Amino acid sequence: MSDSYLKKILMKLKKGGLIVASASKNGGYQLARPIGAISIKDVFTALQQLTDDQLELSHLDQYIFPDPNHVAQSEQEISQAFHQAFAAFYDQLDQFKLDHLLKEDAVGTIDWAE
């Protein structure tokens, strides 16, 4: 992984409030919250920066169907279906905490000088 790509990921995680950076001699990055308080949803949304209100419809159907009420109703139904799907997706990700991925003795620090 390139240094620039890693920095982009770290900046997204920092902007998402998941990590903090220290610019001191012994600085670096560390979690902003306890690992058990960070979910996969937190990581996903920080990296993807996508929310369900960013769903944009192309409105191509207005050129196919002459009835604007039909178009508006159909778009509303599609938007609602996506909203419900995103809500269920994010609820599932929010239940999965990062500490679930680690063995009990695996949490620690790395001494990069060694």
Biopython code that builds the backbone (N, CA, C, O; Angstrom):
import numpy as np
from Bio.PDB.StructureBuilder import StructureBuilder

atoms = [
    (1, "MET", "N", (0.860, -1.170, 0.000)),
    (1, "MET", "CA", (0.000, 0.000, 0.000)),
    (1, "MET", "C", (0.909, 1.236, 0.000)),
    (1, "MET", "O", (1.864, 1.308, 0.772)),
    (2, "SER", "N", (0.616, 2.167, -0.836)),
    (2, "SER", "CA", (1.451, 3.364, -0.915)),
    (2, "SER", "C", (1.239, 4.260, 0.296)),
    (2, "SER", "O", (0.189, 4.234, 0.937)),
    (3, "ASP", "N", (2.247, 5.041, 0.587)),
    (3, "ASP", "CA", (2.197, 5.973, 1.718)),
    (3, "ASP", "C", (1.064, 6.986, 1.541)),
    (3, "ASP", "O", (0.361, 7.306, 2.499)),
    (4, "SER", "N", (0.889, 7.486, 0.326)),
    (4, "SER", "CA", (-0.153, 8.494, 0.084)),
    (4, "SER", "C", (-1.553, 7.909, 0.273)),
    (4, "SER", "O", (-2.441, 8.582, 0.797)),
    (5, "TYR", "N", (-1.755, 6.650, -0.155)),
    (5, "TYR", "CA", (-3.062, 6.010, 0.009)),
    (5, "TYR", "C", (-3.358, 5.772, 1.489)),
    (5, "TYR", "O", (-4.479, 5.993, 1.946)),
    (6, "LEU", "N", (-2.357, 5.324, 2.227)),
    (6, "LEU", "CA", (-2.520, 5.111, 3.663)),
    (6, "LEU", "C", (-2.868, 6.422, 4.360)),
    (6, "LEU", "O", (-3.722, 6.445, 5.246)),
    (7, "LYS", "N", (-2.221, 7.496, 3.972)),
    (7, "LYS", "CA", (-2.509, 8.808, 4.573)),
    (7, "LYS", "C", (-3.944, 9.244, 4.275)),
    (7, "LYS", "O", (-4.595, 9.841, 5.132)),
    (8, "LYS", "N", (-4.437, 8.956, 3.086)),
    (8, "LYS", "CA", (-5.828, 9.284, 2.746)),
    (8, "LYS", "C", (-6.798, 8.518, 3.642)),
    (8, "LYS", "O", (-7.783, 9.079, 4.121)),
    (9, "ILE", "N", (-6.515, 7.240, 3.863)),
    (9, "ILE", "CA", (-7.371, 6.425, 4.732)),
    (9, "ILE", "C", (-7.338, 6.955, 6.156)),
    (9, "ILE", "O", (-8.379, 7.094, 6.798)),
    (10, "LEU", "N", (-6.139, 7.251, 6.649)),
    (10, "LEU", "CA", (-6.011, 7.774, 8.011)),
    (10, "LEU", "C", (-6.731, 9.112, 8.169)),
    (10, "LEU", "O", (-7.334, 9.370, 9.211)),
    (11, "MET", "N", (-6.674, 9.950, 7.161)),
    (11, "MET", "CA", (-7.376, 11.241, 7.225)),
    (11, "MET", "C", (-8.890, 11.035, 7.262)),
    (11, "MET", "O", (-9.590, 11.756, 7.973)),
    (12, "LYS", "N", (-9.398, 10.075, 6.516)),
    (12, "LYS", "CA", (-10.841, 9.780, 6.550)),
    (12, "LYS", "C", (-11.248, 9.268, 7.928)),
    (12, "LYS", "O", (-12.287, 9.657, 8.460)),
    (13, "LEU", "N", (-10.417, 8.388, 8.505)),
    (13, "LEU", "CA", (-10.717, 7.862, 9.839)),
    (13, "LEU", "C", (-10.648, 8.961, 10.888)),
    (13, "LEU", "O", (-11.435, 8.977, 11.835)),
    (14, "LYS", "N", (-9.701, 9.882, 10.716)),
    (14, "LYS", "CA", (-9.588, 11.016, 11.646)),
    (14, "LYS", "C", (-10.789, 11.939, 11.500)),
    (14, "LYS", "O", (-11.381, 12.353, 12.497)),
    (15, "LYS", "N", (-11.147, 12.260, 10.278)),
    (15, "LYS", "CA", (-12.309, 13.117, 10.027)),
    (15, "LYS", "C", (-13.593, 12.464, 10.553)),
    (15, "LYS", "O", (-14.512, 13.155, 10.993)),
    (16, "GLY", "N", (-13.647, 11.141, 10.505)),
    (16, "GLY", "CA", (-14.796, 10.400, 11.015)),
    (16, "GLY", "C", (-14.806, 10.258, 12.533)),
    (16, "GLY", "O", (-15.732, 9.674, 13.095)),
    (17, "GLY", "N", (-13.780, 10.791, 13.201)),
    (17, "GLY", "CA", (-13.722, 10.756, 14.653)),
    (17, "GLY", "C", (-13.314, 9.410, 15.241)),
    (17, "GLY", "O", (-13.559, 9.142, 16.417)),
    (18, "LEU", "N", (-12.695, 8.565, 14.425)),
    (18, "LEU", "CA", (-12.319, 7.243, 14.906)),
    (18, "LEU", "C", (-10.890, 7.186, 15.439)),
    (18, "LEU", "O", (-10.579, 6.363, 16.301)),
    (19, "ILE", "N", (-10.024, 8.054, 14.931)),
    (19, "ILE", "CA", (-8.650, 8.094, 15.407)),
    (19, "ILE", "C", (-8.250, 9.535, 15.691)),
    (19, "ILE", "O", (-8.879, 10.476, 15.206)),
    (20, "VAL", "N", (-7.209, 9.691, 16.475)),
    (20, "VAL", "CA", (-6.619, 10.998, 16.732)),
    (20, "VAL", "C", (-5.146, 10.914, 16.347)),
    (20, "VAL", "O", (-4.529, 9.851, 16.418)),
    (21, "ALA", "N", (-4.606, 12.037, 15.944)),
    (21, "ALA", "CA", (-3.210, 12.093, 15.521)),
    (21, "ALA", "C", (-2.415, 12.951, 16.492)),
    (21, "ALA", "O", (-2.896, 13.964, 17.001)),
    (22, "SER", "N", (-1.203, 12.521, 16.730)),
    (22, "SER", "CA", (-0.286, 13.284, 17.563)),
    (22, "SER", "C", (0.954, 13.563, 16.731)),
    (22, "SER", "O", (1.543, 12.644, 16.164)),
    (23, "ALA", "N", (1.350, 14.817, 16.656)),
    (23, "ALA", "CA", (2.473, 15.202, 15.804)),
    (23, "ALA", "C", (3.786, 15.298, 16.564)),
    (23, "ALA", "O", (4.755, 15.850, 16.042)),
    (24, "SER", "N", (3.843, 14.780, 17.772)),
    (24, "SER", "CA", (5.066, 14.854, 18.566)),
    (24, "SER", "C", (6.111, 13.858, 18.064)),
    (24, "SER", "O", (5.856, 13.082, 17.143)),
    (25, "LYS", "N", (7.290, 13.895, 18.685)),
    (25, "LYS", "CA", (8.380, 12.993, 18.311)),
    (25, "LYS", "C", (7.950, 11.534, 18.399)),
    (25, "LYS", "O", (8.293, 10.733, 17.529)),
    (26, "ASN", "N", (7.218, 11.191, 19.419)),
    (26, "ASN", "CA", (6.726, 9.825, 19.594)),
    (26, "ASN", "C", (5.275, 9.701, 19.148)),
    (26, "ASN", "O", (4.559, 8.794, 19.573)),
    (27, "GLY", "N", (4.856, 10.610, 18.299)),
    (27, "GLY", "CA", (3.465, 10.664, 17.877)),
    (27, "GLY", "C", (3.063, 9.570, 16.924)),
    (27, "GLY", "O", (3.822, 8.643, 16.640)),
    (28, "GLY", "N", (1.874, 9.702, 16.450)),
    (28, "GLY", "CA", (1.303, 8.724, 15.543)),
    (28, "GLY", "C", (-0.204, 8.790, 15.637)),
    (28, "GLY", "O", (-0.768, 9.843, 15.934)),
    (29, "TYR", "N", (-0.845, 7.695, 15.392)),
    (29, "TYR", "CA", (-2.301, 7.621, 15.433)),
    (29, "TYR", "C", (-2.734, 6.639, 16.509)),
    (29, "TYR", "O", (-2.074, 5.632, 16.761)),
    (30, "GLN", "N", (-3.855, 6.957, 17.134)),
    (30, "GLN", "CA", (-4.454, 6.027, 18.089)),
    (30, "GLN", "C", (-5.963, 6.167, 18.020)),
    (30, "GLN", "O", (-6.489, 7.156, 17.509)),
    (31, "LEU", "N", (-6.645, 5.168, 18.540)),
    (31, "LEU", "CA", (-8.103, 5.198, 18.521)),
    (31, "LEU", "C", (-8.622, 6.357, 19.362)),
    (31, "LEU", "O", (-8.079, 6.656, 20.425)),
    (32, "ALA", "N", (-9.657, 6.994, 18.889)),
    (32, "ALA", "CA", (-10.259, 8.123, 19.597)),
    (32, "ALA", "C", (-11.215, 7.658, 20.688)),
    (32, "ALA", "O", (-11.551, 8.422, 21.593)),
    (33, "ARG", "N", (-11.647, 6.417, 20.602)),
    (33, "ARG", "CA", (-12.579, 5.829, 21.572)),
    (33, "ARG", "C", (-12.115, 4.418, 21.889)),
    (33, "ARG", "O", (-11.283, 3.862, 21.171)),
    (34, "PRO", "N", (-12.641, 3.837, 22.951)),
    (34, "PRO", "CA", (-12.317, 2.433, 23.210)),
    (34, "PRO", "C", (-12.743, 1.567, 22.023)),
    (34, "PRO", "O", (-13.755, 1.846, 21.380)),
    (35, "ILE", "N", (-11.982, 0.531, 21.739)),
    (35, "ILE", "CA", (-12.250, -0.305, 20.567)),
    (35, "ILE", "C", (-13.641, -0.937, 20.618)),
    (35, "ILE", "O", (-14.252, -1.171, 19.575)),
    (36, "GLY", "N", (-14.139, -1.212, 21.810)),
    (36, "GLY", "CA", (-15.469, -1.787, 21.946)),
    (36, "GLY", "C", (-16.591, -0.811, 21.656)),
    (36, "GLY", "O", (-17.753, -1.203, 21.551)),
    (37, "ALA", "N", (-16.240, 0.475, 21.526)),
    (37, "ALA", "CA", (-17.237, 1.505, 21.217)),
    (37, "ALA", "C", (-17.230, 1.889, 19.742)),
    (37, "ALA", "O", (-17.965, 2.783, 19.323)),
    (38, "ILE", "N", (-16.398, 1.211, 18.960)),
    (38, "ILE", "CA", (-16.311, 1.505, 17.521)),
    (38, "ILE", "C", (-16.898, 0.327, 16.763)),
    (38, "ILE", "O", (-16.482, -0.817, 16.949)),
    (39, "SER", "N", (-17.864, 0.616, 15.910)),
    (39, "SER", "CA", (-18.521, -0.442, 15.141)),
    (39, "SER", "C", (-18.018, -0.456, 13.695)),
    (39, "SER", "O", (-17.365, 0.476, 13.226)),
    (40, "ILE", "N", (-18.345, -1.533, 13.024)),
    (40, "ILE", "CA", (-18.036, -1.621, 11.594)),
    (40, "ILE", "C", (-18.767, -0.505, 10.838)),
    (40, "ILE", "O", (-18.257, 0.005, 9.841)),
    (41, "LYS", "N", (-19.950, -0.129, 11.307)),
    (41, "LYS", "CA", (-20.676, 0.975, 10.683)),
    (41, "LYS", "C", (-19.864, 2.259, 10.762)),
    (41, "LYS", "O", (-19.800, 3.012, 9.790)),
    (42, "ASP", "N", (-19.240, 2.517, 11.914)),
    (42, "ASP", "CA", (-18.423, 3.715, 12.069)),
    (42, "ASP", "C", (-17.297, 3.744, 11.039)),
    (42, "ASP", "O", (-17.039, 4.770, 10.410)),
    (43, "VAL", "N", (-16.634, 2.604, 10.878)),
    (43, "VAL", "CA", (-15.527, 2.514, 9.914)),
    (43, "VAL", "C", (-16.053, 2.650, 8.492)),
    (43, "VAL", "O", (-15.490, 3.387, 7.683)),
    (44, "PHE", "N", (-17.124, 1.944, 8.193)),
    (44, "PHE", "CA", (-17.708, 1.979, 6.848)),
    (44, "PHE", "C", (-18.105, 3.404, 6.453)),
    (44, "PHE", "O", (-17.766, 3.872, 5.366)),
    (45, "THR", "N", (-18.822, 4.085, 7.343)),
    (45, "THR", "CA", (-19.278, 5.435, 6.995)),
    (45, "THR", "C", (-18.116, 6.412, 6.913)),
    (45, "THR", "O", (-18.148, 7.338, 6.103)),
    (46, "ALA", "N", (-17.082, 6.223, 7.745)),
    (46, "ALA", "CA", (-15.912, 7.106, 7.668)),
    (46, "ALA", "C", (-15.172, 6.924, 6.344)),
    (46, "ALA", "O", (-14.718, 7.896, 5.741)),
    (47, "LEU", "N", (-15.057, 5.682, 5.900)),
    (47, "LEU", "CA", (-14.322, 5.417, 4.665)),
    (47, "LEU", "C", (-15.151, 5.664, 3.414)),
    (47, "LEU", "O", (-14.623, 6.137, 2.408)),
    (48, "GLN", "N", (-16.428, 5.355, 3.463)),
    (48, "GLN", "CA", (-17.276, 5.511, 2.285)),
    (48, "GLN", "C", (-17.837, 6.913, 2.150)),
    (48, "GLN", "O", (-18.054, 7.402, 1.042)),
    (49, "GLN", "N", (-18.066, 7.549, 3.269)),
    (49, "GLN", "CA", (-18.671, 8.875, 3.303)),
    (49, "GLN", "C", (-19.943, 8.920, 2.451)),
    (49, "GLN", "O", (-20.149, 9.831, 1.649)),
    (50, "LEU", "N", (-20.775, 7.920, 2.652)),
    (50, "LEU", "CA", (-22.037, 7.804, 1.926)),
    (50, "LEU", "C", (-23.159, 7.633, 2.933)),
    (50, "LEU", "O", (-23.057, 6.818, 3.850)),
    (51, "THR", "N", (-24.204, 8.382, 2.771)),
    (51, "THR", "CA", (-25.368, 8.226, 3.623)),
    (51, "THR", "C", (-26.587, 8.018, 2.752)),
    (51, "THR", "O", (-26.560, 8.288, 1.551)),
    (52, "ASP", "N", (-27.655, 7.538, 3.362)),
    (52, "ASP", "CA", (-28.851, 7.244, 2.574)),
    (52, "ASP", "C", (-29.511, 8.498, 2.023)),
    (52, "ASP", "O", (-30.321, 8.399, 1.102)),
    (53, "ASP", "N", (-29.190, 9.694, 2.561)),
    (53, "ASP", "CA", (-29.800, 10.882, 1.960)),
    (53, "ASP", "C", (-29.026, 11.354, 0.742)),
    (53, "ASP", "O", (-29.387, 12.365, 0.139)),
    (54, "GLN", "N", (-27.975, 10.647, 0.368)),
    (54, "GLN", "CA", (-27.239, 11.015, -0.831)),
    (54, "GLN", "C", (-27.736, 10.246, -2.058)),
    (54, "GLN", "O", (-27.173, 10.373, -3.146)),
    (55, "LEU", "N", (-28.771, 9.465, -1.881)),
    (55, "LEU", "CA", (-29.340, 8.725, -2.998)),
    (55, "LEU", "C", (-29.962, 9.714, -3.977)),
    (55, "LEU", "O", (-30.833, 10.505, -3.615)),
    (56, "GLU", "N", (-29.502, 9.655, -5.216)),
    (56, "GLU", "CA", (-30.030, 10.558, -6.239)),
    (56, "GLU", "C", (-30.621, 9.724, -7.368)),
    (56, "GLU", "O", (-29.977, 8.817, -7.896)),
    (57, "LEU", "N", (-31.830, 10.043, -7.717)),
    (57, "LEU", "CA", (-32.482, 9.366, -8.830)),
    (57, "LEU", "C", (-32.237, 10.154, -10.110)),
    (57, "LEU", "O", (-32.133, 11.380, -10.091)),
    (58, "SER", "N", (-32.147, 9.434, -11.214)),
    (58, "SER", "CA", (-31.821, 10.091, -12.490)),
    (58, "SER", "C", (-33.019, 10.789, -13.123)),
    (58, "SER", "O", (-32.841, 11.637, -13.997)),
    (59, "HIS", "N", (-34.221, 10.455, -12.706)),
    (59, "HIS", "CA", (-35.465, 11.023, -13.240)),
    (59, "HIS", "C", (-35.682, 10.667, -14.711)),
    (59, "HIS", "O", (-36.401, 11.368, -15.424)),
    (60, "LEU", "N", (-35.061, 9.577, -15.162)),
    (60, "LEU", "CA", (-35.275, 9.139, -16.543)),
    (60, "LEU", "C", (-36.719, 8.725, -16.789)),
    (60, "LEU", "O", (-37.217, 8.796, -17.912)),
    (61, "ASP", "N", (-37.384, 8.291, -15.721)),
    (61, "ASP", "CA", (-38.762, 7.824, -15.893)),
    (61, "ASP", "C", (-39.710, 8.927, -16.345)),
    (61, "ASP", "O", (-40.760, 8.637, -16.917)),
    (62, "GLN", "N", (-39.362, 10.173, -16.101)),
    (62, "GLN", "CA", (-40.246, 11.261, -16.544)),
    (62, "GLN", "C", (-40.304, 11.359, -18.071)),
    (62, "GLN", "O", (-41.229, 11.949, -18.629)),
    (63, "TYR", "N", (-39.305, 10.773, -18.737)),
    (63, "TYR", "CA", (-39.311, 10.774, -20.199)),
    (63, "TYR", "C", (-40.067, 9.562, -20.758)),
    (63, "TYR", "O", (-40.422, 9.533, -21.937)),
    (64, "ILE", "N", (-40.306, 8.576, -19.911)),
    (64, "ILE", "CA", (-40.990, 7.360, -20.344)),
    (64, "ILE", "C", (-42.481, 7.431, -20.037)),
    (64, "ILE", "O", (-43.316, 7.073, -20.869)),
    (65, "PHE", "N", (-42.810, 7.902, -18.817)),
    (65, "PHE", "CA", (-44.206, 7.944, -18.389)),
    (65, "PHE", "C", (-44.723, 9.378, -18.463)),
    (65, "PHE", "O", (-44.117, 10.285, -17.893)),
    (66, "PRO", "N", (-45.820, 9.586, -19.151)),
    (66, "PRO", "CA", (-46.328, 10.952, -19.326)),
    (66, "PRO", "C", (-47.008, 11.514, -18.069)),
    (66, "PRO", "O", (-47.194, 12.726, -17.963)),
    (67, "ASP", "N", (-47.378, 10.655, -17.125)),
    (67, "ASP", "CA", (-48.110, 11.105, -15.935)),
    (67, "ASP", "C", (-47.113, 11.494, -14.831)),
    (67, "ASP", "O", (-46.482, 10.614, -14.246)),
    (68, "PRO", "N", (-46.961, 12.798, -14.535)),
    (68, "PRO", "CA", (-45.991, 13.226, -13.514)),
    (68, "PRO", "C", (-46.327, 12.707, -12.117)),
    (68, "PRO", "O", (-45.430, 12.510, -11.297)),
    (69, "ASN", "N", (-47.614, 12.487, -11.842)),
    (69, "ASN", "CA", (-47.993, 11.937, -10.535)),
    (69, "ASN", "C", (-47.481, 10.505, -10.370)),
    (69, "ASN", "O", (-47.019, 10.111, -9.299)),
    (70, "HIS", "N", (-47.575, 9.744, -11.451)),
    (70, "HIS", "CA", (-47.061, 8.372, -11.426)),
    (70, "HIS", "C", (-45.550, 8.379, -11.180)),
    (70, "HIS", "O", (-45.045, 7.584, -10.387)),
    (71, "VAL", "N", (-44.841, 9.263, -11.850)),
    (71, "VAL", "CA", (-43.388, 9.376, -11.704)),
    (71, "VAL", "C", (-43.037, 9.744, -10.267)),
    (71, "VAL", "O", (-42.170, 9.112, -9.663)),
    (72, "ALA", "N", (-43.695, 10.752, -9.716)),
    (72, "ALA", "CA", (-43.411, 11.198, -8.354)),
    (72, "ALA", "C", (-43.692, 10.085, -7.342)),
    (72, "ALA", "O", (-42.903, 9.868, -6.423)),
    (73, "GLN", "N", (-44.795, 9.394, -7.505)),
    (73, "GLN", "CA", (-45.151, 8.306, -6.595)),
    (73, "GLN", "C", (-44.123, 7.170, -6.686)),
    (73, "GLN", "O", (-43.698, 6.627, -5.666)),
    (74, "SER", "N", (-43.737, 6.826, -7.892)),
    (74, "SER", "CA", (-42.752, 5.753, -8.081)),
    (74, "SER", "C", (-41.406, 6.122, -7.463)),
    (74, "SER", "O", (-40.772, 5.299, -6.804)),
    (75, "GLU", "N", (-40.980, 7.345, -7.677)),
    (75, "GLU", "CA", (-39.710, 7.789, -7.100)),
    (75, "GLU", "C", (-39.771, 7.788, -5.572)),
    (75, "GLU", "O", (-38.795, 7.441, -4.907)),
    (76, "GLN", "N", (-40.909, 8.175, -5.026)),
    (76, "GLN", "CA", (-41.083, 8.165, -3.571)),
    (76, "GLN", "C", (-40.986, 6.732, -3.034)),
    (76, "GLN", "O", (-40.352, 6.495, -2.006)),
    (77, "GLU", "N", (-41.611, 5.788, -3.725)),
    (77, "GLU", "CA", (-41.564, 4.388, -3.299)),
    (77, "GLU", "C", (-40.137, 3.840, -3.368)),
    (77, "GLU", "O", (-39.700, 3.124, -2.467)),
    (78, "ILE", "N", (-39.424, 4.174, -4.426)),
    (78, "ILE", "CA", (-38.036, 3.721, -4.561)),
    (78, "ILE", "C", (-37.170, 4.332, -3.459)),
    (78, "ILE", "O", (-36.371, 3.635, -2.834)),
    (79, "SER", "N", (-37.330, 5.616, -3.227)),
    (79, "SER", "CA", (-36.557, 6.284, -2.179)),
    (79, "SER", "C", (-36.827, 5.666, -0.814)),
    (79, "SER", "O", (-35.902, 5.460, -0.029)),
    (80, "GLN", "N", (-38.070, 5.374, -0.536)),
    (80, "GLN", "CA", (-38.430, 4.769, 0.743)),
    (80, "GLN", "C", (-37.821, 3.373, 0.875)),
    (80, "GLN", "O", (-37.330, 3.013, 1.945)),
    (81, "ALA", "N", (-37.849, 2.588, -0.197)),
    (81, "ALA", "CA", (-37.267, 1.245, -0.164)),
    (81, "ALA", "C", (-35.763, 1.320, 0.115)),
    (81, "ALA", "O", (-35.243, 0.548, 0.920)),
    (82, "PHE", "N", (-35.065, 2.250, -0.549)),
    (82, "PHE", "CA", (-33.630, 2.413, -0.305)),
    (82, "PHE", "C", (-33.361, 2.907, 1.108)),
    (82, "PHE", "O", (-32.416, 2.451, 1.752)),
    (83, "HIS", "N", (-34.172, 3.825, 1.596)),
    (83, "HIS", "CA", (-34.010, 4.330, 2.959)),
    (83, "HIS", "C", (-34.129, 3.189, 3.968)),
    (83, "HIS", "O", (-33.318, 3.086, 4.888)),
    (84, "GLN", "N", (-35.128, 2.342, 3.799)),
    (84, "GLN", "CA", (-35.315, 1.202, 4.707)),
    (84, "GLN", "C", (-34.163, 0.204, 4.590)),
    (84, "GLN", "O", (-33.717, -0.355, 5.591)),
    (85, "ALA", "N", (-33.688, -0.014, 3.373)),
    (85, "ALA", "CA", (-32.571, -0.944, 3.171)),
    (85, "ALA", "C", (-31.294, -0.407, 3.818)),
    (85, "ALA", "O", (-30.579, -1.150, 4.491)),
    (86, "PHE", "N", (-31.004, 0.888, 3.614)),
    (86, "PHE", "CA", (-29.831, 1.493, 4.257)),
    (86, "PHE", "C", (-29.946, 1.425, 5.773)),
    (86, "PHE", "O", (-28.960, 1.132, 6.450)),
    (87, "ALA", "N", (-31.123, 1.689, 6.316)),
    (87, "ALA", "CA", (-31.321, 1.659, 7.767)),
    (87, "ALA", "C", (-31.039, 0.258, 8.316)),
    (87, "ALA", "O", (-30.365, 0.116, 9.336)),
    (88, "ALA", "N", (-31.549, -0.767, 7.649)),
    (88, "ALA", "CA", (-31.308, -2.144, 8.092)),
    (88, "ALA", "C", (-29.827, -2.505, 7.964)),
    (88, "ALA", "O", (-29.271, -3.158, 8.847)),
    (89, "PHE", "N", (-29.194, -2.089, 6.883)),
    (89, "PHE", "CA", (-27.770, -2.342, 6.650)),
    (89, "PHE", "C", (-26.931, -1.690, 7.750)),
    (89, "PHE", "O", (-26.074, -2.338, 8.351)),
    (90, "TYR", "N", (-27.182, -0.406, 8.008)),
    (90, "TYR", "CA", (-26.418, 0.312, 9.023)),
    (90, "TYR", "C", (-26.695, -0.216, 10.426)),
    (90, "TYR", "O", (-25.786, -0.250, 11.255)),
    (91, "ASP", "N", (-27.926, -0.629, 10.711)),
    (91, "ASP", "CA", (-28.240, -1.220, 12.019)),
    (91, "ASP", "C", (-27.430, -2.489, 12.241)),
    (91, "ASP", "O", (-26.906, -2.712, 13.332)),
    (92, "GLN", "N", (-27.326, -3.315, 11.215)),
    (92, "GLN", "CA", (-26.559, -4.560, 11.329)),
    (92, "GLN", "C", (-25.074, -4.255, 11.539)),
    (92, "GLN", "O", (-24.438, -4.869, 12.396)),
    (93, "LEU", "N", (-24.519, -3.326, 10.780)),
    (93, "LEU", "CA", (-23.106, -2.968, 10.938)),
    (93, "LEU", "C", (-22.830, -2.342, 12.300)),
    (93, "LEU", "O", (-21.759, -2.541, 12.872)),
    (94, "ASP", "N", (-23.788, -1.590, 12.815)),
    (94, "ASP", "CA", (-23.609, -0.910, 14.097)),
    (94, "ASP", "C", (-23.533, -1.901, 15.252)),
    (94, "ASP", "O", (-22.935, -1.594, 16.283)),
    (95, "GLN", "N", (-24.117, -3.065, 15.104)),
    (95, "GLN", "CA", (-24.097, -4.072, 16.160)),
    (95, "GLN", "C", (-22.756, -4.811, 16.230)),
    (95, "GLN", "O", (-22.458, -5.452, 17.237)),
    (96, "PHE", "N", (-21.954, -4.728, 15.177)),
    (96, "PHE", "CA", (-20.688, -5.446, 15.107)),
    (96, "PHE", "C", (-19.559, -4.515, 15.526)),
    (96, "PHE", "O", (-19.161, -3.635, 14.763)),
    (97, "LYS", "N", (-19.041, -4.707, 16.735)),
    (97, "LYS", "CA", (-17.983, -3.859, 17.278)),
    (97, "LYS", "C", (-16.612, -4.430, 16.925)),
    (97, "LYS", "O", (-16.448, -5.642, 16.787)),
    (98, "LEU", "N", (-15.632, -3.542, 16.783)),
    (98, "LEU", "CA", (-14.295, -3.957, 16.367)),
    (98, "LEU", "C", (-13.625, -4.901, 17.353)),
    (98, "LEU", "O", (-12.837, -5.755, 16.947)),
    (99, "ASP", "N", (-13.924, -4.765, 18.645)),
    (99, "ASP", "CA", (-13.269, -5.642, 19.614)),
    (99, "ASP", "C", (-13.656, -7.102, 19.415)),
    (99, "ASP", "O", (-12.969, -7.997, 19.907)),
    (100, "HIS", "N", (-14.738, -7.347, 18.708)),
    (100, "HIS", "CA", (-15.148, -8.717, 18.402)),
    (100, "HIS", "C", (-14.130, -9.399, 17.485)),
    (100, "HIS", "O", (-14.029, -10.626, 17.478)),
    (101, "LEU", "N", (-13.381, -8.616, 16.718)),
    (101, "LEU", "CA", (-12.421, -9.155, 15.763)),
    (101, "LEU", "C", (-11.087, -9.530, 16.405)),
    (101, "LEU", "O", (-10.275, -10.218, 15.786)),
    (102, "LEU", "N", (-10.855, -9.082, 17.643)),
    (102, "LEU", "CA", (-9.565, -9.294, 18.278)),
    (102, "LEU", "C", (-9.618, -10.373, 19.343)),
    (102, "LEU", "O", (-10.627, -10.552, 20.024)),
    (103, "LYS", "N", (-8.508, -11.089, 19.472)),
    (103, "LYS", "CA", (-8.365, -11.992, 20.598)),
    (103, "LYS", "C", (-8.117, -11.134, 21.823)),
    (103, "LYS", "O", (-7.638, -10.006, 21.710)),
    (104, "GLU", "N", (-8.435, -11.655, 22.975)),
    (104, "GLU", "CA", (-8.306, -10.880, 24.203)),
    (104, "GLU", "C", (-6.884, -10.372, 24.412)),
    (104, "GLU", "O", (-6.700, -9.245, 24.871)),
    (105, "ASP", "N", (-5.883, -11.171, 24.091)),
    (105, "ASP", "CA", (-4.492, -10.761, 24.315)),
    (105, "ASP", "C", (-3.867, -10.073, 23.099)),
    (105, "ASP", "O", (-2.661, -9.828, 23.093)),
    (106, "ALA", "N", (-4.655, -9.756, 22.074)),
    (106, "ALA", "CA", (-4.117, -9.181, 20.847)),
    (106, "ALA", "C", (-4.046, -7.654, 20.877)),
    (106, "ALA", "O", (-3.370, -7.054, 20.041)),
    (107, "VAL", "N", (-4.730, -7.022, 21.820)),
    (107, "VAL", "CA", (-4.745, -5.557, 21.853)),
    (107, "VAL", "C", (-3.467, -5.072, 22.502)),
    (107, "VAL", "O", (-3.096, -5.534, 23.581)),
    (108, "GLY", "N", (-2.796, -4.143, 21.849)),
    (108, "GLY", "CA", (-1.556, -3.609, 22.387)),
    (108, "GLY", "C", (-0.989, -2.559, 21.468)),
    (108, "GLY", "O", (-1.696, -1.981, 20.643)),
    (109, "THR", "N", (0.290, -2.321, 21.621)),
    (109, "THR", "CA", (0.955, -1.337, 20.782)),
    (109, "THR", "C", (2.119, -2.004, 20.055)),
    (109, "THR", "O", (2.585, -3.073, 20.447)),
    (110, "ILE", "N", (2.565, -1.368, 19.016)),
    (110, "ILE", "CA", (3.700, -1.864, 18.245)),
    (110, "ILE", "C", (4.863, -0.912, 18.454)),
    (110, "ILE", "O", (4.713, 0.299, 18.297)),
    (111, "ASP", "N", (6.014, -1.449, 18.804)),
    (111, "ASP", "CA", (7.219, -0.635, 18.935)),
    (111, "ASP", "C", (7.932, -0.650, 17.585)),
    (111, "ASP", "O", (8.653, -1.597, 17.271)),
    (112, "TRP", "N", (7.736, 0.371, 16.809)),
    (112, "TRP", "CA", (8.280, 0.417, 15.451)),
    (112, "TRP", "C", (9.803, 0.569, 15.441)),
    (112, "TRP", "O", (10.439, 0.332, 14.413)),
    (113, "ALA", "N", (10.395, 0.963, 16.578)),
    (113, "ALA", "CA", (11.833, 1.123, 16.658)),
    (113, "ALA", "C", (12.550, -0.240, 16.666)),
    (113, "ALA", "O", (13.723, -0.325, 16.301)),
    (114, "GLU", "N", (11.853, -1.292, 17.078)),
    (114, "GLU", "CA", (12.476, -2.626, 17.144)),
    (114, "GLU", "C", (12.602, -3.273, 15.795)),
    (114, "GLU", "O", (13.104, -4.392, 15.692)),
]
sb = StructureBuilder()
sb.init_structure("model")
sb.init_model(0)
sb.init_chain("A")
sb.init_seg("    ")
for serial, (resi, resn, name, xyz) in enumerate(atoms, 1):
    if name == "N":
        sb.init_residue(resn, " ", resi, " ")
    sb.init_atom(name, np.array(xyz, "f"), 0.0, 1.0, " ", f" {name:<3s}", serial, name[0])
structure = sb.get_structure()
